[in-house]
Amino acid sequence: MPSPVAGVAASDIYLQALMSFTNQVLKSSTQDRHLKMLQRYQEITREQVLDALRKYVLPVFDPATSIVVSSCGPAVADKVAEGLKSVGYDVESRLWDAGADEGGEDGHSDCDTCESGSSA
């Protein structure tokens, strides 16, 4: 069946109709939801964006409210540890030996909640 709109594949029109039906009937969205959202986005102020960044993003980089896990080669481990210490993180370094047995049958080597030999 040819497309009723020049330059647009018939399958695209049917897909758009299906998405419109899904959004309006199954998700209870209005047909102009996207326009309303764009209008709401225009009302967001610079200060609101900065407040959101302070509340949700900056704590990720604060040693008092975040945890860093780094995996690196032994050649740079000391340099990474010093860098993390310099910005306020408490650093605990562990050397992983790929050839060593990692604990009992359950694979836990230093798990405080599991007893030796129990299965997880």
ROSE-4610 file (N, C-alpha, C; in Angstrom, 1 decimal, always signed):
// ROSE-4610
residu = [M/M/M/P/P/P/S/S/S/P/P/P/V/V/V/A/A/A/G/G/G/V/V/V/A/A/A/A/A/A/S/S/S/D/D/D/I/I/I/Y/Y/Y/L/L/L/Q/Q/Q/A/A/A/L/L/L/M/M/M/S/S/S/F/F/F/T/T/T/N/N/N/Q/Q/Q/V/V/V/L/L/L/K/K/K/S/S/S/S/S/S/T/T/T/Q/Q/Q/D/D/D/R/R/R/H/H/H/L/L/L/K/K/K/M/M/M/L/L/L/Q/Q/Q/R/R/R/Y/Y/Y/Q/Q/Q/E/E/E/I/I/I/T/T/T/R/R/R/E/E/E/Q/Q/Q/V/V/V/L/L/L/D/D/D/A/A/A/L/L/L/R/R/R/K/K/K/Y/Y/Y/V/V/V/L/L/L/P/P/P/V/V/V/F/F/F/D/D/D/P/P/P/A/A/A/T/T/T/S/S/S/I/I/I/V/V/V/V/V/V/S/S/S/S/S/S/C/C/C/G/G/G/P/P/P/A/A/A/V/V/V/A/A/A/D/D/D/K/K/K/V/V/V/A/A/A/E/E/E/G/G/G/L/L/L/K/K/K/S/S/S/V/V/V/G/G/G/Y/Y/Y/D/D/D/V/V/V/E/E/E/S/S/S/R/R/R/L/L/L/W/W/W/D/D/D/A/A/A/G/G/G/A/A/A/D/D/D/E/E/E/G/G/G/G/G/G/E/E/E/D/D/D/G/G/G/H/H/H/S/S/S/D/D/D/C/C/C/D/D/D/T/T/T/C/C/C/E/E/E/S/S/S/G/G/G/S/S/S/S/S/S/A/A/A]
num = [1/1/1/2/2/2/3/3/3/4/4/4/5/5/5/6/6/6/7/7/7/8/8/8/9/9/9/10/10/10/11/11/11/12/12/12/13/13/13/14/14/14/15/15/15/16/16/16/17/17/17/18/18/18/19/19/19/20/20/20/21/21/21/22/22/22/23/23/23/24/24/24/25/25/25/26/26/26/27/27/27/28/28/28/29/29/29/30/30/30/31/31/31/32/32/32/33/33/33/34/34/34/35/35/35/36/36/36/37/37/37/38/38/38/39/39/39/40/40/40/41/41/41/42/42/42/43/43/43/44/44/44/45/45/45/46/46/46/47/47/47/48/48/48/49/49/49/50/50/50/51/51/51/52/52/52/53/53/53/54/54/54/55/55/55/56/56/56/57/57/57/58/58/58/59/59/59/60/60/60/61/61/61/62/62/62/63/63/63/64/64/64/65/65/65/66/66/66/67/67/67/68/68/68/69/69/69/70/70/70/71/71/71/72/72/72/73/73/73/74/74/74/75/75/75/76/76/76/77/77/77/78/78/78/79/79/79/80/80/80/81/81/81/82/82/82/83/83/83/84/84/84/85/85/85/86/86/86/87/87/87/88/88/88/89/89/89/90/90/90/91/91/91/92/92/92/93/93/93/94/94/94/95/95/95/96/96/96/97/97/97/98/98/98/99/99/99/100/100/100/101/101/101/102/102/102/103/103/103/104/104/104/105/105/105/106/106/106/107/107/107/108/108/108/109/109/109/110/110/110/111/111/111/112/112/112/113/113/113/114/114/114/115/115/115/116/116/116/117/117/117/118/118/118/119/119/119/120/120/120]
x = [+0.9/+0.0/+0.9/+0.7/+1.5/+1.2/+2.2/+2.0/+1.1/+0.2/-0.6/+0.2/+1.4/+2.2/+3.5/+3.7/+4.9/+6.2/+7.1/+8.4/+8.4/+7.3/+7.2/+6.8/+7.5/+7.2/+5.9/+5.1/+3.8/+4.0/+5.1/+5.4/+5.6/+6.2/+6.4/+5.1/+4.2/+2.9/+2.2/+2.2/+1.5/+2.2/+3.5/+4.2/+3.9/+3.8/+3.4/+2.0/+1.1/-0.3/-0.4/+0.4/+0.5/+1.0/+2.1/+2.6/+1.7/+1.0/+0.0/-1.1/-1.6/-2.7/-2.1/-0.9/-0.4/-0.3/+0.3/+0.4/-0.9/-1.9/-3.1/-4.1/-4.2/-5.1/-4.5/-3.4/-2.8/-2.1/-1.4/-0.7/-1.4/-2.6/-3.4/-2.7/-1.9/-1.3/-2.2/-2.0/-2.8/-2.0/-2.7/-2.0/-1.0/-1.1/-0.2/+0.8/+1.0/+1.9/+3.3/+3.8/+5.2/+5.3/+4.2/+4.2/+4.2/+3.3/+3.2/+4.5/+5.2/+6.5/+7.5/+7.5/+8.5/+8.2/+6.9/+6.6/+7.1/+6.9/+7.3/+8.9/+9.6/+11.0/+11.5/+10.8/+11.1/+11.0/+10.2/+10.0/+11.0/+11.9/+12.9/+14.0/+14.3/+15.3/+16.7/+17.7/+19.1/+19.3/+18.7/+18.9/+18.3/+17.2/+16.7/+17.6/+18.2/+19.2/+20.4/+20.9/+22.0/+21.7/+20.5/+20.1/+20.0/+19.5/+19.5/+20.9/+21.8/+23.2/+23.8/+23.6/+24.1/+23.6/+22.3/+21.6/+22.0/+22.0/+22.1/+23.5/+24.2/+25.4/+26.6/+26.7/+27.9/+28.2/+27.2/+27.5/+28.2/+28.1/+28.8/+30.3/+30.8/+32.2/+32.7/+31.8/+32.2/+32.6/+33.9/+34.3/+33.4/+32.7/+31.9/+30.6/+30.2/+28.9/+29.1/+30.3/+30.5/+31.6/+31.6/+32.6/+33.2/+34.5/+35.1/+35.7/+35.5/+36.2/+37.0/+38.3/+39.1/+39.9/+39.9/+40.7/+41.8/+43.0/+44.1/+45.3/+46.3/+47.5/+48.3/+49.1/+50.0/+51.0/+51.3/+52.3/+51.7/+50.4/+49.8/+49.0/+48.9/+48.0/+48.4/+49.7/+50.1/+49.7/+49.9/+49.5/+48.0/+47.2/+45.8/+45.4/+46.0/+45.7/+46.1/+47.2/+47.6/+46.7/+46.2/+45.3/+43.9/+43.5/+42.2/+42.4/+43.5/+43.8/+43.9/+44.5/+44.6/+43.3/+42.2/+41.0/+40.0/+40.6/+39.8/+39.3/+39.6/+39.0/+39.9/+39.3/+40.1/+40.3/+41.6/+42.0/+42.3/+41.7/+42.1/+42.5/+43.7/+44.2/+44.3/+43.9/+44.0/+44.7/+45.5/+46.2/+45.5/+45.0/+44.3/+45.2/+45.4/+46.2/+45.3/+45.4/+44.5/+44.7/+45.8/+46.1/+45.7/+45.4/+45.1/+43.7/+43.5/+42.1/+41.4/+40.2/+39.4/+38.5/+38.9/+38.1/+37.6/+36.5/+36.0/+35.2/+34.3/+33.5/+32.5/+32.1/+31.1/+31.7/+33.0/+33.7/+33.9/+33.5/+33.6/+34.9/+35.8/+37.1/+37.1/+36.4/+36.4/+35.0/+34.0/+32.6/+32.3/+31.9/+31.6/+30.3/+29.4/+28.1/+28.0/+29.0/+28.9/+29.9/+29.5/+30.4/+31.2/+32.4/+33.3/+32.7/+32.6/+32.1/+30.6/+29.9/+28.5/+28.3/+27.1/+26.9/+26.0/+26.1/+25.4/+24.0]
y = [-1.2/+0.0/+1.2/+2.2/+3.4/+4.3/+5.1/+6.0/+7.2/+7.7/+8.8/+10.1/+10.1/+11.3/+11.1/+12.0/+11.9/+11.9/+11.0/+11.0/+10.3/+9.8/+9.1/+7.7/+6.7/+5.3/+5.0/+4.1/+3.7/+3.1/+2.4/+1.8/+2.8/+4.0/+5.0/+5.6/+5.8/+6.4/+5.4/+4.1/+3.1/+3.1/+3.2/+3.1/+4.4/+5.5/+6.8/+6.7/+6.1/+5.9/+5.0/+3.9/+2.9/+3.6/+4.4/+5.1/+6.1/+6.8/+7.8/+7.1/+5.9/+5.2/+4.7/+4.2/+3.6/+4.8/+5.9/+7.0/+7.6/+7.7/+8.4/+7.4/+6.2/+5.2/+4.4/+3.8/+2.9/+3.7/+4.8/+5.6/+6.8/+7.0/+8.2/+9.5/+9.7/+10.9/+11.7/+13.0/+13.8/+13.9/+14.3/+14.3/+15.4/+16.5/+17.6/+17.6/+16.4/+16.2/+16.8/+16.5/+16.9/+18.5/+19.1/+20.6/+21.2/+20.6/+21.0/+20.9/+19.7/+19.5/+20.5/+20.8/+21.8/+23.2/+23.5/+24.8/+24.8/+23.7/+23.6/+23.7/+23.1/+23.2/+24.6/+25.4/+26.8/+27.6/+27.1/+27.9/+27.6/+26.6/+26.2/+27.3/+27.8/+28.9/+28.3/+29.2/+28.8/+28.4/+29.1/+28.8/+27.4/+27.0/+25.7/+24.6/+24.8/+23.8/+23.7/+24.9/+24.9/+24.2/+24.4/+23.8/+22.3/+21.8/+20.4/+19.8/+20.5/+20.0/+19.9/+21.0/+20.9/+19.8/+19.5/+18.5/+17.0/+16.8/+15.4/+15.1/+16.0/+15.7/+16.0/+17.1/+17.4/+16.4/+15.9/+14.9/+13.6/+13.4/+12.2/+12.4/+13.7/+14.0/+14.4/+14.4/+14.8/+13.6/+13.5/+12.4/+12.1/+13.0/+12.8/+12.1/+12.1/+11.5/+10.5/+10.1/+9.2/+8.1/+7.1/+6.0/+5.9/+5.7/+5.5/+4.1/+3.4/+2.1/+2.3/+2.0/+2.1/+0.8/+0.4/-0.8/-0.3/-0.6/-0.1/-1.1/-0.9/-1.8/-1.4/-2.3/-2.0/-0.9/-0.6/+0.5/+1.8/+2.0/+3.3/+3.4/+2.3/+2.2/+3.3/+3.5/+4.5/+5.9/+6.1/+7.5/+7.7/+6.7/+6.9/+7.1/+6.3/+6.4/+7.8/+8.3/+9.6/+10.7/+10.6/+11.5/+11.5/+10.3/+10.3/+10.8/+10.5/+11.0/+12.6/+13.1/+14.6/+15.3/+14.7/+15.3/+14.9/+14.1/+13.9/+12.5/+11.5/+10.2/+9.4/+8.5/+7.5/+6.3/+5.9/+5.0/+3.6/+2.6/+1.2/+0.5/+0.0/-0.6/-2.1/-2.8/-4.3/-4.7/-5.7/-6.3/-7.6/-7.7/-8.9/-9.8/-11.0/-11.9/-12.8/-12.7/-13.4/-14.9/-15.3/-16.8/-17.4/-16.6/-17.1/-17.6/-18.5/-19.0/-17.9/-17.5/-16.4/-17.0/-17.6/-18.1/-19.5/-19.8/-21.2/-21.5/-22.5/-22.9/-21.9/-21.0/-20.0/-18.8/-18.7/-17.6/-16.4/-16.4/-15.3/-15.4/-14.4/-14.5/-13.8/-12.7/-12.0/-11.5/-12.3/-11.9/-12.1/-11.0/-11.1/-11.8/-11.9/-12.4/-13.9/-14.4/-15.9/-16.7/-17.9/-18.8/-19.5/-19.9/-20.6/-21.9/-22.1/-23.3/-23.4/-22.3/-22.3/-21.8/-22.2/-21.7/-20.5/-19.7/-18.4/-18.6]
z = [+0.0/+0.0/+0.0/-0.9/-0.9/+0.2/+0.6/+1.7/+1.3/+2.2/+1.8/+1.9/+2.4/+2.6/+1.7/+0.8/-0.1/+0.7/+0.4/+1.1/+2.4/+2.9/+4.2/+4.0/+4.5/+4.3/+5.0/+4.4/+5.0/+6.4/+6.6/+7.9/+9.0/+8.6/+9.5/+10.0/+9.1/+9.5/+10.4/+10.1/+11.0/+12.3/+12.4/+13.6/+14.5/+13.8/+14.6/+15.1/+14.3/+14.8/+16.0/+15.9/+17.0/+18.3/+18.1/+19.3/+19.9/+19.0/+19.4/+20.2/+19.7/+20.4/+21.7/+21.8/+23.0/+24.0/+23.6/+24.6/+25.1/+24.2/+24.6/+25.3/+24.8/+25.4/+26.6/+26.3/+27.3/+28.4/+28.1/+29.1/+29.6/+29.1/+29.5/+29.3/+28.2/+27.9/+27.0/+27.0/+26.1/+24.8/+23.7/+22.4/+22.3/+23.1/+23.1/+24.3/+24.8/+26.0/+25.7/+24.5/+24.2/+24.2/+23.6/+23.6/+25.0/+25.9/+27.2/+28.0/+27.7/+28.4/+27.9/+26.7/+26.1/+26.8/+27.0/+27.6/+29.1/+29.8/+31.2/+31.2/+30.3/+30.3/+30.1/+29.3/+29.1/+30.4/+31.4/+32.6/+33.7/+33.4/+34.4/+34.4/+35.6/+35.7/+35.9/+35.7/+35.8/+37.3/+38.2/+39.6/+40.0/+39.4/+39.6/+39.1/+38.0/+37.4/+38.4/+38.8/+39.7/+41.1/+41.6/+42.8/+42.6/+41.5/+41.2/+41.1/+40.5/+40.4/+41.8/+42.6/+44.0/+44.8/+44.6/+45.4/+45.0/+43.6/+43.1/+42.5/+41.9/+41.3/+42.1/+42.8/+43.6/+44.7/+45.4/+46.4/+45.9/+44.6/+44.1/+44.2/+44.2/+44.2/+45.5/+46.6/+47.9/+48.7/+49.2/+50.0/+51.2/+51.8/+52.9/+52.6/+51.3/+50.9/+49.8/+49.4/+48.3/+48.6/+47.8/+47.9/+46.5/+46.4/+45.2/+45.1/+44.1/+43.8/+42.6/+42.7/+41.5/+41.3/+40.0/+39.7/+38.7/+39.1/+38.3/+38.4/+37.6/+37.7/+38.9/+39.3/+40.5/+40.3/+39.0/+38.7/+39.0/+39.0/+39.2/+40.5/+41.2/+42.4/+43.5/+43.7/+44.7/+44.2/+43.0/+42.4/+42.6/+42.3/+42.4/+43.9/+44.7/+46.2/+46.7/+46.3/+46.7/+46.2/+45.0/+44.4/+45.2/+45.5/+46.3/+47.7/+48.3/+49.7/+49.6/+48.6/+48.5/+48.4/+48.0/+47.9/+49.1/+50.0/+51.3/+51.4/+50.5/+50.7/+51.6/+52.4/+53.1/+52.1/+52.0/+51.0/+51.6/+51.1/+51.4/+50.2/+50.1/+48.9/+49.1/+48.0/+48.0/+46.8/+46.9/+45.7/+45.4/+44.2/+43.8/+42.9/+43.4/+42.7/+41.8/+40.5/+39.6/+39.7/+40.2/+40.2/+41.5/+42.5/+43.9/+44.0/+44.9/+45.2/+45.9/+45.5/+46.1/+47.2/+48.2/+49.3/+49.1/+49.8/+49.8/+48.6/+48.7/+47.6/+47.1/+48.1/+47.7/+47.0/+47.0/+46.3/+47.2/+48.4/+49.3/+50.1/+50.0/+50.6/+52.0/+52.1/+53.4/+53.7/+53.5/+53.7/+55.2/+55.9/+57.3/+57.6/+56.7/+57.0/+56.6/+55.9/+55.5/+56.4/+56.7/+57.4/+56.4/+56.7/+55.8/+55.4/+54.1/+53.6/+53.3/+53.7/+53.4/+52.0/+51.4/+50.0/+50.1/+49.1/+49.0/+48.5]
